[in-house]
Amino acid sequence: MKIKLKLFATFREFLPEKNDGHSSELELNPGTSVENVIDTLHLPKDIPKIILINGIQKTSEEILQDGDTLSIFPPIAGG
């Protein structure tokens, strides 16, 4: 199955080699969770993540489906 992966801010450096600057298409096995993708990309485990699937906030335990768009953000702060 294929998904679109979007990484933002400091997480962009973890994008797979084939990317357009902030997104990449991934080929995954059925039953792959968001946590599996996070582990594969070697995203830092100690940094909290905001996870969206198709624009809806989800947890890392969520199982991805063919055609999903997975967006992962680091914590956002401002002031």
Backbone as a printed PyTorch tensor [residue, N CA C, xyz], in Angstrom:
tensor([[[ 0.8440, -1.1770,  0.0000],
         [ 0.0000,  0.0000,  0.0000],
         [ 0.8870,  1.2360,  0.0000]],

        [[ 0.3460,  2.3430, -0.4880],
         [ 1.0970,  3.5930, -0.5530],
         [ 0.4200,  4.6490,  0.3090]],

        [[ 1.2660,  5.4410,  0.9980],
         [ 0.7760,  6.6000,  1.7380],
         [ 1.6410,  7.7980,  1.3760]],

        [[ 1.1310,  8.9890,  1.6670],
         [ 1.9240, 10.2050,  1.5370],
         [ 2.3520, 10.6000,  2.9430]],

        [[ 3.6360, 10.8160,  3.1220],
         [ 4.2080, 11.2180,  4.4010],
         [ 4.6100, 12.6760,  4.3220]],

        [[ 4.1550, 13.4690,  5.3000],
         [ 4.5650, 14.8670,  5.3980],
         [ 5.2080, 15.0830,  6.7660]],

        [[ 6.4290, 15.6000,  6.7550],
         [ 7.1240, 15.9420,  7.9880],
         [ 7.3510, 17.4410,  8.0210]],

        [[ 7.2590, 18.0290,  9.2070],
         [ 7.3280, 19.4760,  9.3390],
         [ 8.4300, 19.8960, 10.3020]],

        [[ 8.8890, 21.1380, 10.1000],
         [ 9.8990, 21.7870, 10.9520],
         [11.1410, 20.8950, 11.0640]],

        [[11.6080, 20.6680, 12.2920],
         [12.8600, 19.9260, 12.4850],
         [12.7680, 18.4650, 12.0690]],

        [[11.5680, 17.9340, 11.9010],
         [11.4180, 16.5410, 11.4740],
         [11.7130, 16.3450,  9.9910]],

        [[11.7660, 17.4180,  9.2100],
         [12.0190, 17.2810,  7.7670],
         [13.3330, 16.5730,  7.4600]],

        [[14.3100, 16.7250,  8.3310],
         [15.6120, 16.0920,  8.0840],
         [15.5280, 14.5660,  8.1040]],

        [[14.4130, 14.0150,  8.5670],
         [14.2370, 12.5650,  8.6320],
         [13.4740, 12.0010,  7.4350]],

        [[13.1330, 12.8590,  6.4730],
         [12.4330, 12.3830,  5.2790],
         [13.2930, 11.3810,  4.5120]],

        [[12.6550, 10.3910,  3.8860],
         [13.4140,  9.4870,  3.0040],
         [14.0900, 10.2800,  1.8900]],

        [[15.0810,  9.6820,  1.2730],
         [15.8780, 10.3670,  0.2580],
         [15.0350, 10.9470, -0.8710]],

        [[14.0490, 10.1950, -1.3560],
         [13.1800, 10.7070, -2.4210],
         [12.0670, 11.5270, -1.7890]],

        [[12.1800, 12.8620, -1.8940],
         [11.1670, 13.7300, -1.3070],
         [11.1270, 15.0450, -2.0590]],

        [[10.0740, 15.8390, -1.7910],
         [ 9.9410, 17.1400, -2.4480],
         [10.2340, 18.2960, -1.4920]],

        [[10.9230, 18.0190, -0.3980],
         [11.2570, 19.0600,  0.5610],
         [10.5020, 18.9350,  1.8650]],

        [[ 9.2620, 18.4640,  1.8170],
         [ 8.5410, 18.2150,  3.0700],
         [ 7.6150, 17.0050,  3.0050]],

        [[ 7.5700, 16.3250,  1.8560],
         [ 6.7310, 15.1270,  1.7750],
         [ 7.3890, 14.0690,  0.8950]],

        [[ 6.9070, 12.8380,  1.0750],
         [ 7.4330, 11.7070,  0.3240],
         [ 6.3450, 10.6470,  0.2440]],

        [[ 6.3720,  9.8450, -0.8100],
         [ 5.4470,  8.7230, -0.9080],
         [ 6.1470,  7.4890, -0.3620]],

        [[ 5.4540,  6.7520,  0.5070],
         [ 6.0170,  5.5420,  1.0910],
         [ 5.2200,  4.3250,  0.6590]],

        [[ 5.9130,  3.2440,  0.4200],
         [ 5.2950,  1.9410,  0.1540],
         [ 5.3850,  1.1540,  1.4580]],

        [[ 4.2290,  0.7650,  2.0130],
         [ 4.1790,  0.0870,  3.3060],
         [ 3.4350, -1.2350,  3.1970]],

        [[ 3.6980, -2.1090,  4.1460],
         [ 2.9480, -3.3560,  4.2410],
         [ 1.6020, -3.0880,  4.9040]],

        [[ 0.5570, -3.8040,  4.5180],
         [-0.7290, -3.6710,  5.2080],
         [-0.5450, -3.9490,  6.7010]],

        [[-1.2540, -3.1920,  7.5330],
         [-1.1550, -3.3570,  8.9780],
         [-0.0820, -2.5090,  9.6250]],

        [[ 0.6020, -1.6730,  8.8330],
         [ 1.6480, -0.8090,  9.3740],
         [ 1.0200,  0.2990, 10.2070]],

        [[ 1.5730,  0.5180, 11.4030],
         [ 1.0780,  1.5830, 12.2810],
         [ 1.9260,  2.8420, 12.1080]],

        [[ 1.4150,  3.9380, 12.6270],
         [ 2.1760,  5.1870, 12.6380],
         [ 3.4760,  4.9680, 13.4060]],

        [[ 3.4110,  4.2520, 14.5190],
         [ 4.6100,  3.9820, 15.3240],
         [ 5.6640,  3.2380, 14.5070]],

        [[ 5.2420,  2.2980, 13.6600],
         [ 6.1850,  1.5940, 12.7820],
         [ 6.9060,  2.5730, 11.8650]],

        [[ 6.1700,  3.5380, 11.3030],
         [ 6.7670,  4.5410, 10.4100],
         [ 7.7400,  5.4150, 11.1940]],

        [[ 7.3400,  5.8510, 12.3870],
         [ 8.2050,  6.6850, 13.2310],
         [ 9.5110,  5.9500, 13.5280]],

        [[ 9.4190,  4.6630, 13.8610],
         [10.6250,  3.8680, 14.1430],
         [11.5060,  3.7280, 12.9050]],

        [[10.8950,  3.4620, 11.7570],
         [11.6430,  3.2960, 10.5110],
         [12.3950,  4.5670, 10.1360]],

        [[11.7750,  5.7200, 10.3790],
         [12.3970,  7.0020, 10.0460],
         [13.4220,  7.4450, 11.0850]],

        [[13.4750,  6.7600, 12.2220],
         [14.3700,  7.1090, 13.3300],
         [14.0620,  8.4890, 13.9050]],

        [[12.7640,  8.8460, 13.9450],
         [12.3880, 10.0940, 14.6040],
         [12.7030,  9.9670, 16.0890]],

        [[13.1940, 11.0360, 16.7190],
         [13.5670, 10.9600, 18.1380],
         [12.3740, 10.5570, 19.0100]],

        [[12.5760,  9.5290, 19.8270],
         [11.4980,  9.0490, 20.6940],
         [11.2040, 10.0190, 21.8340]],

        [[12.1890, 10.8340, 22.2200],
         [12.0120, 11.7290, 23.3670],
         [11.2990, 13.0350, 23.0130]],

        [[10.9860, 13.2560, 21.7510],
         [10.2870, 14.4780, 21.3320],
         [ 8.8250, 14.1380, 21.0700]],

        [[ 7.8960, 14.8180, 21.7660],
         [ 6.4730, 14.5740, 21.5010],
         [ 6.1410, 14.8850, 20.0410]],

        [[ 5.1100, 14.2350, 19.5470],
         [ 4.7240, 14.4120, 18.1460],
         [ 3.2400, 14.6910, 18.0310]],

        [[ 2.8900, 15.5750, 17.1110],
         [ 1.4990, 15.7960, 16.7330],
         [ 1.2980, 15.0040, 15.4550]],

        [[ 0.3450, 14.0820, 15.4820],
         [ 0.1270, 13.1510, 14.3720],
         [-1.2450, 13.3880, 13.7700]],

        [[-1.2760, 13.6070, 12.4620],
         [-2.5370, 13.7400, 11.7370],
         [-2.5790, 12.6930, 10.6340]],

        [[-3.7290, 12.0600, 10.4820],
         [-3.9690, 11.1800,  9.3420],
         [-5.1550, 11.7560,  8.5960]],

        [[-4.9050, 12.1480,  7.3600],
         [-5.9370, 12.7850,  6.5310],
         [-6.5440, 13.9960,  7.2360]],

        [[-5.6890, 14.7500,  7.9540],
         [-6.1100, 15.9880,  8.6000],
         [-6.7860, 15.8220,  9.9440]],

        [[-6.8540, 14.5980, 10.4680],
         [-7.5100, 14.3420, 11.7510],
         [-6.4650, 13.8460, 12.7460]],

        [[-6.4320, 14.4620, 13.9430],
         [-5.4300, 14.0810, 14.9340],
         [-5.6570, 12.6440, 15.3990]],

        [[-4.5650, 11.8730, 15.4200],
         [-4.6000, 10.4560, 15.7890],
         [-3.4340, 10.1400, 16.7170]],

        [[-3.3890,  8.8930, 17.1990],
         [-2.2800,  8.4360, 18.0330],
         [-1.3110,  7.6060, 17.1900]],

        [[-0.1680,  7.3110, 17.7750],
         [ 0.8450,  6.5420, 17.0430],
         [ 0.4530,  5.0740, 16.8700]],

        [[-0.5690,  4.6170, 17.5810],
         [-1.0230,  3.2300, 17.4500],
         [-1.9190,  3.0240, 16.2290]],

        [[-2.3480,  4.1090, 15.6060],
         [-3.2750,  4.0320, 14.4670],
         [-2.6630,  3.2260, 13.3200]],

        [[-3.4720,  2.3540, 12.7150],
         [-3.0460,  1.5620, 11.5590],
         [-3.3330,  2.3680, 10.2910]],

        [[-2.3320,  2.4780,  9.4390],
         [-2.4630,  3.2550,  8.2070],
         [-3.1720,  2.4520,  7.1230]],

        [[-3.8650,  3.1780,  6.2440],
         [-4.6040,  2.5760,  5.1360],
         [-4.0410,  3.1000,  3.8160]],

        [[-4.2180,  2.3290,  2.7550],
         [-3.7680,  2.7490,  1.4340],
         [-4.3580,  4.1120,  1.0850]],

        [[-3.5060,  5.0260,  0.6260],
         [-3.9520,  6.3510,  0.2170],
         [-3.9650,  7.3890,  1.3190]],

        [[-3.6590,  6.9910,  2.5650],
         [-3.6430,  7.9510,  3.6730],
         [-2.5470,  8.9940,  3.4800]],

        [[-2.7670, 10.1610,  4.0810],
         [-1.7270, 11.1760,  4.2130],
         [-1.3890, 11.2760,  5.6870]],

        [[-0.1530, 10.9440,  6.0340],
         [ 0.3390, 10.9910,  7.4060],
         [ 1.1870, 12.2410,  7.5690]],

        [[ 0.7830, 13.1150,  8.4960],
         [ 1.5280, 14.3400,  8.7870],
         [ 2.0330, 14.2620, 10.2190]],

        [[ 3.3160, 14.5680, 10.4100],
         [ 3.9090, 14.5190, 11.7420],
         [ 4.6120, 15.8430, 12.0110]],

        [[ 4.2280, 16.4750, 13.1250],
         [ 4.7740, 17.7610, 13.5430],
         [ 5.4840, 17.6010, 14.8820]],

        [[ 6.5690, 18.3570, 15.1070],
         [ 7.1130, 18.4510, 16.4600],
         [ 6.2080, 19.3950, 17.2610]],

        [[ 6.4120, 19.4910, 18.5720],
         [ 5.6090, 20.4390, 19.3560],
         [ 5.7320, 21.8450, 18.7810]],

        [[ 4.6390, 22.5780, 18.8460],
         [ 4.6040, 23.9340, 18.3000],
         [ 4.5000, 24.9180, 19.4540]],

        [[ 5.3570, 25.9290, 19.4360],
         [ 5.3340, 26.9540, 20.4790],
         [ 5.4110, 28.3140, 19.8210]],

        [[ 4.9270, 29.2770, 20.4890],
         [ 4.9780, 30.6340, 19.9520],
         [ 4.7970, 31.6340, 21.0730]],

        [[ 4.8900, 32.8560, 20.6810],
         [ 4.7060, 33.8280, 21.7450],
         [ 4.8500, 35.2230, 21.2360]]])
